[in-house]
């Protein structure tokens, strides 16, 4: 068969019988070029080239040494269920890793954009140097719990791939979205509350951290929030940080960080802003996965 014919036939054929070692390697190479993630199982000397070529080479403990050395995985027992379980766990790990990358890049991009813009019209720093590490620590703490988060079934059904362009689009889209609501908070603090330096810094610290930890619950999944609830550890970490942020301005530690008590009506407006942010993010998420994902797929 020609390469073109093999590329067309291989994904739609269940069995290739009586193939030579170089033909095994050729079939695997064609499948990989067609975009498939290929696993190959072998235990003989002649299987070594195919084991090297496959994305994942699999052998058994009773195989010849050459095959075991060429394999990525060596099964110690005669049970293929371990492969299925390993694939599922691997996809869960990849998805949760990507969640962290999405959250970290978009949050950092949005904060940078907001702080740079605020610096243009404020006569003081939007946040003090000692307030920035505290903000980063509190926003990163729930994100560490993403490693234990639930993964949607639709993400486990097929192999996942690293896509830098997709990460970039996500970072820009949701980073800029977070900045929009940061600027609404700036407007509330400057135009409505006529905030001085400490009030502004305390207000933005409170809003930015709370919005950052809550948005994780929304954009961590392609599904709507009620259809894909977060894992227990992520939920607990989010609630703990939420309480810490609300308590800090009314404790003695606030003085050291340069924070101050905020009037109650600020929290009422903050709830409105954050609620609007979360609802907008839900709508943006549906648009993003429908339009951007389709655009990137069609461009490949």
C-alpha positions in Angstrom: 0.0 0.0 0.0 1.1 3.5 -0.7 1.5 6.0 2.2 -1.6 7.8 1.1 -3.6 4.6 0.9 -2.3 3.4 4.3 -3.0 6.8 5.9 -6.6 6.5 4.7 -7.0 2.8 5.6 -5.2 2.4 8.9 -7.6 4.4 11.2 -10.6 2.4 9.8 -9.1 -1.1 9.8 -9.3 -3.3 12.9 -6.5 -5.8 12.1 -3.3 -5.9 10.1 -2.1 -9.5 10.0 1.2 -11.1 9.1 3.1 -7.8 9.0 6.9 -7.5 9.1 8.8 -5.4 11.7 9.4 -2.5 9.3 5.7 -2.6 8.3 4.6 -2.3 12.0 6.9 0.7 12.3 5.4 2.2 9.1 1.8 1.8 10.3 2.6 3.5 13.6 4.4 6.4 11.8 1.4 6.9 9.4 -1.1 6.9 12.3 1.0 9.5 14.2 1.2 11.7 11.1 -2.6 11.5 10.9 -2.8 13.0 14.4 -3.4 9.8 16.4 -1.8 9.0 19.7 -0.4 5.5 19.2 0.4 2.8 21.6 2.1 -0.4 20.7 2.5 -3.7 22.7 5.3 -6.1 21.9 7.5 -8.6 23.6 10.0 -9.8 20.9 13.2 -8.5 19.4 11.5 -7.6 16.1 9.0 -5.4 18.1 11.8 -3.0 19.3 11.6 -0.6 16.3 7.8 -0.3 16.6 8.1 0.2 20.4 10.5 3.1 19.8 8.3 4.7 17.2 5.0 4.5 19.1 4.0 7.4 21.4 3.8 4.8 24.2 5.6 1.5 23.9 4.2 -1.3 26.1 5.8 -4.6 26.9 5.5 -7.3 29.6 7.8 -8.6 32.3 8.4 -11.9 30.5 9.5 -10.1 27.2 13.0 -10.2 25.9 15.4 -7.5 27.3 15.5 -5.5 24.1 11.7 -5.1 24.0 11.6 -4.1 27.7 14.3 -1.5 27.2 12.5 -0.1 24.2 9.2 0.1 26.1 7.9 3.0 28.1 5.7 0.8 30.2 6.4 -2.8 31.3 3.4 -4.7 32.7 4.3 -6.8 35.8 1.0 -8.8 35.6 -1.1 -10.1 32.9 -3.9 -7.5 33.2 -4.6 -4.9 30.6 -7.0 -3.0 33.0 -3.9 -1.2 34.4 -3.5 0.5 31.0 -7.0 1.7 31.0 -6.7 3.0 34.5 -3.4 4.6 33.7 -4.8 6.4 30.7 -7.7 7.8 32.7 -5.4 9.0 35.5 -3.0 10.5 33.0 -5.7 12.5 31.3 -7.0 13.7 34.6 -3.5 14.9 35.6 -3.1 16.6 32.2 -6.5 18.4 32.4 -5.9 19.6 36.0 -2.4 20.8 35.0 -3.9 22.8 32.2 -6.5 24.3 34.5 -3.6 25.6 36.7 -1.8 27.0 33.6 -5.1 28.7 32.4 -5.7 30.2 35.8 -2.2 31.4 36.5 -1.5 33.0 33.0 -4.9 34.7 32.7 -4.8 36.0 36.3 -1.3 37.3 36.0 -2.0 38.9 32.6 -5.2 40.6 33.9 -3.5 41.9 37.1 -0.6 43.3 35.1 -3.0 45.1 32.7 -5.1 46.4 35.6 -2.2 47.6 37.7 -0.5 49.2 34.7 -3.7 51.1 33.8 -4.4 52.2 37.4 -0.8 53.6 37.7 -1.6 56.0 34.9 -4.2 58.0 36.8 -3.6 57.3 40.5 -1.3 59.6 42.5 -0.2 56.6 44.6 0.6 52.9 44.0 -2.5 50.6 43.4 -0.9 48.1 45.8 2.1 48.4 48.1 5.1 46.1 47.5 4.2 44.1 50.6 0.6 43.8 49.6 1.4 42.2 46.3 3.0 39.0 47.7 0.0 38.6 50.0 -2.3 38.9 47.1 -0.4 36.3 45.1 -0.2 33.9 48.0 -3.9 34.0 48.7 -4.9 33.6 45.1 -2.4 30.8 44.5 -3.5 28.8 47.5 -6.8 27.5 46.1 -5.2 26.9 42.7 -2.9 24.4 44.3 -5.9 22.4 45.2 -6.7 22.1 41.5 -4.5 19.0 41.5 -7.3 17.1 43.3 -10.2 18.7 41.3 -12.8 16.7 39.6 -12.4 16.2 35.8 -15.4 16.2 33.4 -16.1 12.9 31.6 -15.9 14.7 28.2 -12.2 15.4 28.9 -11.4 11.8 29.6 -13.1 10.4 26.5 -10.3 11.4 24.1 -6.6 12.2 24.3 -5.6 15.8 25.2 -2.9 17.8 23.6 -0.7 20.8 24.6 -1.8 23.8 22.5 0.2 27.0 23.1 -2.1 29.1 20.9 -5.1 27.9 22.9 -3.4 28.9 26.1 -2.6 32.3 24.7 -6.2 32.9 23.6 -7.4 31.9 27.0 -5.0 34.1 28.8 -5.9 37.2 26.7 -9.7 36.6 26.8 -10.1 35.9 30.5 -7.3 38.2 31.6 -8.8 41.2 29.8 -12.3 40.2 31.2 -11.0 40.3 34.7 -9.5 43.7 34.1 -12.8 45.1 32.9 -14.3 44.4 36.4 -11.1 45.6 38.1 -11.7 49.0 36.4 -15.3 48.9 37.5 -14.0 48.5 41.0 -11.6 51.4 40.5 -14.5 53.5 39.4 -16.4 52.6 42.5 -13.5 53.4 44.8 -12.5 56.7 43.1 -15.7 58.2 41.7 -18.2 57.0 44.3 -16.2 56.5 47.5 -13.5 59.2 46.8 -11.0 56.7 48.2 -7.7 57.7 49.6 -4.6 55.5 49.3 -5.4 53.0 52.0 -9.1 52.7 51.2 -8.2 52.1 47.5 -5.6 49.5 48.2 -7.8 47.7 50.7 -10.7 47.7 48.4 -8.8 46.5 45.3 -7.0 43.8 47.4 -10.4 42.5 48.7 -12.1 42.6 45.3 -9.2 41.2 43.3 -8.5 38.2 45.6 -12.2 37.2 46.0 -12.9 37.5 42.3 -9.7 35.6 41.4 -10.5 32.6 43.7 -14.2 32.5 42.7 -13.5 32.7 38.9 -11.5 29.5 39.2 -14.8 27.7 40.0 -16.3 28.9 36.8 -13.6 28.6 34.2 -12.1 25.4 35.5 -14.6 23.5 33.3 -16.2 23.8 29.9 -19.5 23.0 31.4 -21.7 25.3 33.4 -20.9 25.6 37.1 -24.0 23.6 38.3 -23.1 20.7 36.0 -19.5 20.4 37.1 -19.0 21.2 40.8 -15.4 21.5 42.1 -13.6 19.0 44.2 -13.9 19.1 48.0 -10.3 20.4 48.6 -10.7 23.2 46.0 -14.0 24.2 47.6 -12.6 24.2 51.1 -9.5 26.1 50.0 -11.7 28.7 48.3 -13.8 29.2 51.4 -10.8 29.5 53.7 -9.2 32.2 51.6 -12.5 34.0 51.2 -12.8 34.2 55.0 -9.2 35.3 55.4 -9.6 38.2 52.9 -12.7 39.4 54.7 -11.2 39.2 58.1 -7.7 40.8 57.4 -8.9 44.4 57.3 -10.5 44.2 60.7 -7.6 42.5 62.5 -4.3 44.0 63.9 -2.4 42.6 61.0 -4.1 45.1 58.7 -2.0 47.9 60.1 1.3 46.2 59.1 0.0 45.6 55.5 -1.4 49.1 55.2 -5.0 48.1 55.0 -8.0 49.8 56.7 -11.6 49.0 57.5 -14.0 49.5 54.6 -17.5 50.8 54.9 -20.2 48.2 54.6 -21.7 49.6 51.4 -18.5 48.8 49.6 -19.1 45.1 50.2 -22.6 45.4 48.8 -21.2 46.9 45.6 -18.4 44.4 45.5 -20.9 41.6 45.6 -22.7 43.1 42.6 -19.5 43.5 40.6 -18.2 40.0 41.4 -21.6 38.4 40.6 -21.7 40.3 37.2 -18.1 39.1 36.6 -18.9 35.4 37.3 -22.1 35.6 35.1 -20.1 37.3 32.3 -17.4 34.7 32.6 -19.9 31.9 32.2 -21.2 33.5 29.0 -17.7 34.2 27.7 -16.7 30.6 28.4 -19.5 29.2 26.2 -18.5 31.6 23.4 -14.8 30.9 23.8 -15.1 27.1 23.5 -17.5 27.3 20.7 -15.7 29.9 18.6 -12.1 29.9 19.5 -11.7 26.1 19.8 -13.4 25.7 16.4 -11.1 28.3 14.9 -8.0 26.7 16.2 -9.1 23.2 15.1 -9.9 24.3 11.6 -6.6 26.1 11.2 -4.5 23.0 11.9 
